[in-house]
Amino acid sequence: MSLSRGNTELVNVFTGKALNNGALNSINEGFPLGEAWLRLILRLNIVLTNTTGTTAISEGELNLLKALTLRTSLGEILYNAVPGRPLYRLDEIKSGTPAVKDAISATAGTFRVQYNLWHVDPLLIRPEDFLLNSIRYNRIQLDLLMGTVADLLGTVGDSAITVTADLYIERIRGILPKEVGPVEYSEISIPSPVNPASQQYIDIERSNDLAIKRLMIFAQNSATSGTPFTGTPADTIIDKIGFDTDRGELFNKVFWRMLNSQNKLDYKLASPQTGITVIDFCKDGSKMSAVSGGGFARFRIFWDNGTLSTSQISVALEGFRPLKK
């Protein structure tokens, strides 16, 4: 596929856009449509005022983004209620390094977090298979569900925050020729989390039109029951993990720590991601290796427990579906 008829450029959508805390912020104006998008670059700017609040919550700067949804006017949901934590860590494996962010502290100041919202897939041989050809749409909508200062500090005191957002699009200049346009769109979604003390599997959507590229599994202690990606990441919660079907295992059970260590090498990370492993069906770089659950009666991640402590298992699923007409 050749995309040489136009250069890559960064285009501003908005800067300094005020967001409402503890609320859903819907943005559907200002997106420049007509060209092929590679990714969106979103930065959240958190301004904290505080004199009596204490106890900064680890990764609170990520927890503040409760859910991000990106959808098209044709009903394609590209990011389906994805919290800040998996959004940031998925970007880390695709980039090979964590994005810039400021760890929250109880000291008043400005804390920034940057996210890449990928459409192309840098882990594939042909990343452009999933670029977003925005000429197909008359509207793109970005929904940001924001938390509150209680997501940043254990004791709020008199602390308060204001949050603004900056958004850029990385795109290819010019109209994308129809004959080289994508035929699928990428989707990231979040299955319901489970308590491993009562269930040692998570069922994954069995749909003929959903092909799964990879699954990022989060294991966390001191979690808030039913709320995904909460708590403290730990590598001791799961002993072995795999992927099972009614026709046999698609991914044989492997020691969690072994897979976590291998992920570091495979994705060229500076250090292992604590409490995270990735099951990747497209390790050969081809989207043709993605798996669909449509023909299975059982289609699930399964594991053996290690040491539990108010634990929870959350999953971020990355797949793709045919473009809607």
NORPEGI-V114189 format. One record per residue. N is the residue number from 1. RES is the residue in three letters. PHI is phi in whole degrees, 0 to 359 (999 if undefined). PSI is psi in whole degrees, 0 to 359 (999 if undefined). OMEGA is omega in radians with two decimals (* if undefined). Layout:
# NORPEGI-V114189
N_RES_PHI_PSI_OMEGA + N_RES_PHI_PSI_OMEGA
This chain:
# NORPEGI-V114189
1_MET_999_131_3.12 + 2_SER_252_131_3.08 + 3_LEU_240_30_-2.96 + 4_SER_278_357_-3.07 + 5_ARG_281_1_3.11 + 6_GLY_203_150_3.14 + 7_ASN_277_162_3.05 + 8_THR_276_138_-3.11 + 9_GLU_217_158_3.02 + 10_LEU_258_130_-3.12 + 11_VAL_237_130_3.13 + 12_ASN_283_133_3.02 + 13_VAL_261_311_3.02 + 14_PHE_198_158_3.02 + 15_THR_225_145_3.10 + 16_GLY_64_29_-3.14 + 17_LYS_285_121_-3.10 + 18_ALA_289_135_3.11 + 19_LEU_246_146_3.09 + 20_ASN_273_130_3.13 + 21_ASN_283_145_3.12 + 22_GLY_64_29_-3.05 + 23_ALA_209_165_3.06 + 24_LEU_272_127_3.11 + 25_ASN_249_112_-3.11 + 26_SER_257_127_-3.09 + 27_ILE_234_117_-3.13 + 28_ASN_223_17_3.10 + 29_GLU_237_151_3.05 + 30_GLY_94_354_3.12 + 31_PHE_284_122_3.13 + 32_PRO_281_107_-3.06 + 33_LEU_265_156_3.04 + 34_GLY_127_342_-3.09 + 35_GLU_236_176_-3.05 + 36_ALA_271_125_-3.11 + 37_TRP_264_135_3.06 + 38_LEU_267_317_3.11 + 39_ARG_196_161_2.94 + 40_LEU_255_142_3.10 + 41_ILE_244_112_-3.06 + 42_LEU_249_131_3.04 + 43_ARG_237_130_3.04 + 44_LEU_257_132_-3.13 + 45_ASN_248_112_-3.06 + 46_ILE_254_115_3.12 + 47_VAL_257_115_-3.10 + 48_LEU_256_127_2.94 + 49_THR_251_137_-3.01 + 50_ASN_191_138_2.96 + 51_THR_231_331_-3.06 + 52_THR_243_348_3.10 + 53_GLY_290_146_-3.10 + 54_THR_221_172_3.00 + 55_THR_66_79_3.07 + 56_ALA_296_134_-3.13 + 57_ILE_274_129_-3.13 + 58_SER_303_129_-3.11 + 59_GLU_61_25_3.07 + 60_GLY_301_328_3.12 + 61_GLU_297_334_3.05 + 62_LEU_272_322_-3.13 + 63_ASN_295_339_-3.12 + 64_LEU_298_328_3.08 + 65_LEU_274_101_-3.05 + 66_LYS_286_322_-3.12 + 67_ALA_196_135_3.06 + 68_LEU_240_128_3.11 + 69_THR_234_132_3.09 + 70_LEU_233_122_-3.07 + 71_ARG_224_158_3.13 + 72_THR_255_168_3.13 + 73_SER_291_347_3.09 + 74_LEU_267_4_3.09 + 75_GLY_87_12_3.08 + 76_GLU_279_126_3.13 + 77_ILE_256_107_-3.04 + 78_LEU_277_319_3.03 + 79_TYR_233_119_-2.99 + 80_ASN_247_92_3.09 + 81_ALA_55_52_-3.10 + 82_VAL_268_120_3.10 + 83_PRO_290_169_-3.08 + 84_GLY_296_323_-3.08 + 85_ARG_298_304_3.13 + 86_PRO_293_329_3.10 + 87_LEU_300_316_-3.13 + 88_TYR_291_317_-3.08 + 89_ARG_286_326_3.04 + 90_LEU_296_320_3.08 + 91_ASP_297_324_-3.13 + 92_GLU_298_318_-3.13 + 93_ILE_288_332_3.13 + 94_LYS_282_328_-3.12 + 95_SER_268_339_-3.09 + 96_GLY_82_6_3.14 + 97_THR_199_148_3.13 + 98_PRO_290_145_3.06 + 99_ALA_291_164_3.14 + 100_VAL_290_131_2.99 + 101_LYS_208_155_3.09 + 102_ASP_257_119_3.10 + 103_ALA_296_133_-3.10 + 104_ILE_294_146_3.02 + 105_SER_221_170_3.14 + 106_ALA_279_357_3.12 + 107_THR_277_131_3.13 + 108_ALA_304_142_-3.14 + 109_GLY_166_189_3.12 + 110_THR_250_129_-3.12 + 111_PHE_237_130_-3.07 + 112_ARG_241_144_3.07 + 113_VAL_228_132_-3.13 + 114_GLN_245_134_3.14 + 115_TYR_237_139_2.93 + 116_ASN_260_124_3.06 + 117_LEU_258_94_-3.02 + 118_TRP_284_139_2.88 + 119_HIS_254_309_2.98 + 120_VAL_291_160_-3.11 + 121_ASP_242_103_-3.10 + 122_PRO_298_345_-3.11 + 123_LEU_274_356_-3.14 + 124_LEU_258_156_3.10 + 125_ILE_297_323_3.10 + 126_ARG_245_79_-3.09 + 127_PRO_303_327_-3.02 + 128_GLU_288_356_3.11 + 129_ASP_302_336_-3.07 + 130_PHE_241_22_3.06 + 131_LEU_296_159_-3.08 + 132_LEU_259_111_3.13 + 133_ASN_274_94_-2.94 + 134_SER_289_352_3.11 + 135_ILE_293_343_-3.11 + 136_ARG_286_346_-2.93 + 137_TYR_240_155_2.99 + 138_ASN_255_357_3.11 + 139_ARG_198_141_2.95 + 140_ILE_239_135_-3.14 + 141_GLN_238_130_3.07 + 142_LEU_247_122_3.10 + 143_ASP_249_128_3.10 + 144_LEU_239_112_3.06 + 145_LEU_268_113_-3.05 + 146_MET_258_148_3.05 + 147_GLY_271_205_-3.08 + 148_THR_230_181_3.13 + 149_VAL_299_338_3.10 + 150_ALA_293_344_3.05 + 151_ASP_278_349_-3.09 + 152_LEU_255_324_-3.06 + 153_LEU_234_136_3.11 + 154_GLY_293_322_3.03 + 155_THR_245_112_-2.98 + 156_VAL_288_318_-3.09 + 157_GLY_56_228_-3.13 + 158_ASP_263_14_-3.08 + 159_SER_291_154_3.11 + 160_ALA_207_158_3.12 + 161_ILE_227_151_2.86 + 162_THR_237_141_-3.07 + 163_VAL_232_132_3.01 + 164_THR_235_163_-3.11 + 165_ALA_230_145_2.99 + 166_ASP_241_140_-3.12 + 167_LEU_221_130_3.04 + 168_TYR_235_153_3.03 + 169_ILE_247_130_2.95 + 170_GLU_264_119_-3.02 + 171_ARG_222_170_3.07 + 172_ILE_258_125_-3.06 + 173_ARG_294_137_3.06 + 174_GLY_99_167_-3.13 + 175_ILE_283_132_3.13 + 176_LEU_284_124_3.11 + 177_PRO_303_137_-3.06 + 178_LYS_302_323_-3.06 + 179_GLU_290_346_3.11 + 180_VAL_246_12_-3.13 + 181_GLY_286_158_3.13 + 182_PRO_291_157_3.08 + 183_VAL_244_356_3.10 + 184_GLU_226_164_3.01 + 185_TYR_235_145_-3.13 + 186_SER_281_146_-3.13 + 187_GLU_222_133_3.01 + 188_ILE_241_127_-3.11 + 189_SER_222_169_-3.02 + 190_ILE_234_102_3.02 + 191_PRO_298_162_3.13 + 192_SER_295_135_3.12 + 193_PRO_287_163_3.12 + 194_VAL_227_157_3.01 + 195_ASN_271_115_-3.07 + 196_PRO_293_345_3.09 + 197_ALA_291_337_-3.10 + 198_SER_245_345_-3.10 + 199_GLN_207_130_-3.09 + 200_GLN_249_39_3.06 + 201_TYR_201_159_3.00 + 202_ILE_229_120_3.09 + 203_ASP_289_137_3.13 + 204_ILE_251_144_-3.07 + 205_GLU_310_129_3.09 + 206_ARG_256_96_-3.07 + 207_SER_221_137_-3.14 + 208_ASN_293_337_-3.07 + 209_ASP_260_9_3.11 + 210_LEU_243_119_3.04 + 211_ALA_253_132_-3.04 + 212_ILE_259_124_3.08 + 213_LYS_274_310_-3.08 + 214_ARG_202_161_3.13 + 215_LEU_230_130_3.06 + 216_MET_254_121_-3.07 + 217_ILE_254_128_3.11 + 218_PHE_252_129_3.04 + 219_ALA_244_123_-3.01 + 220_GLN_220_141_3.04 + 221_ASN_263_166_3.13 + 222_SER_53_41_-3.07 + 223_ALA_274_157_3.00 + 224_THR_273_115_-3.02 + 225_SER_304_128_3.08 + 226_GLY_86_350_3.12 + 227_THR_255_112_-3.02 + 228_PRO_293_149_3.01 + 229_PHE_66_27_3.04 + 230_THR_259_158_3.09 + 231_GLY_100_194_-3.06 + 232_THR_253_120_-3.13 + 233_PRO_299_140_3.14 + 234_ALA_211_145_3.14 + 235_ASP_265_9_-3.09 + 236_THR_255_356_-3.02 + 237_ILE_284_317_3.14 + 238_ILE_251_134_3.10 + 239_ASP_272_307_3.10 + 240_LYS_228_151_-3.11 + 241_ILE_217_147_3.11 + 242_GLY_202_192_3.13 + 243_PHE_227_125_-2.99 + 244_ASP_242_149_3.03 + 245_THR_221_172_3.09 + 246_ASP_289_354_3.10 + 247_ARG_249_15_-3.14 + 248_GLY_116_176_-3.09 + 249_GLU_278_129_3.03 + 250_LEU_277_337_3.12 + 251_PHE_217_107_-3.08 + 252_ASN_299_147_3.11 + 253_LYS_303_134_3.13 + 254_VAL_225_154_3.11 + 255_PHE_300_134_-3.14 + 256_TRP_306_310_-3.08 + 257_ARG_295_328_3.11 + 258_MET_292_316_3.12 + 259_LEU_293_319_3.10 + 260_ASN_301_318_3.11 + 261_SER_293_321_3.13 + 262_GLN_292_324_3.08 + 263_ASN_303_320_3.12 + 264_LYS_303_316_-3.13 + 265_LEU_288_314_-3.05 + 266_ASP_297_324_-3.09 + 267_TYR_258_7_3.04 + 268_LYS_57_45_3.14 + 269_LEU_277_150_3.11 + 270_ALA_293_327_3.12 + 271_SER_207_159_3.13 + 272_PRO_298_151_3.07 + 273_GLN_273_111_-3.09 + 274_THR_298_131_3.08 + 275_GLY_74_18_-3.06 + 276_ILE_225_136_2.89 + 277_THR_226_158_3.13 + 278_VAL_237_128_2.95 + 279_ILE_260_113_-3.01 + 280_ASP_243_114_3.13 + 281_PHE_277_349_-3.07 + 282_CYS_248_40_-3.12 + 283_LYS_296_339_3.11 + 284_ASP_279_0_3.10 + 285_GLY_84_7_-3.11 + 286_SER_248_134_3.07 + 287_LYS_293_341_3.13 + 288_MET_293_346_3.12 + 289_SER_273_354_3.10 + 290_ALA_298_153_-3.08 + 291_VAL_244_146_3.11 + 292_SER_243_140_-3.12 + 293_GLY_268_5_-3.03 + 294_GLY_302_328_-3.09 + 295_GLY_262_8_-3.07 + 296_PHE_253_148_3.01 + 297_ALA_272_333_3.08 + 298_ARG_228_131_-3.00 + 299_PHE_206_98_-2.92 + 300_ARG_203_153_2.86 + 301_ILE_282_138_3.08 + 302_PHE_219_156_-3.01 + 303_TRP_205_167_2.97 + 304_ASP_253_135_-3.12 + 305_ASN_288_150_2.95 + 306_GLY_255_242_3.13 + 307_THR_256_124_-3.06 + 308_LEU_255_150_3.09 + 309_SER_203_86_-3.01 + 310_THR_48_54_-2.98 + 311_SER_269_163_3.08 + 312_GLN_207_146_3.10 + 313_ILE_246_125_3.11 + 314_SER_241_156_-3.09 + 315_VAL_222_139_2.92 + 316_ALA_248_124_-3.08 + 317_LEU_255_129_3.09 + 318_GLU_242_119_-3.13 + 319_GLY_215_197_3.09 + 320_PHE_208_155_3.13 + 321_ARG_228_159_3.06 + 322_PRO_297_145_3.08 + 323_LEU_303_142_3.06 + 324_LYS_275_150_-3.11 + 325_LYS_268_999_*
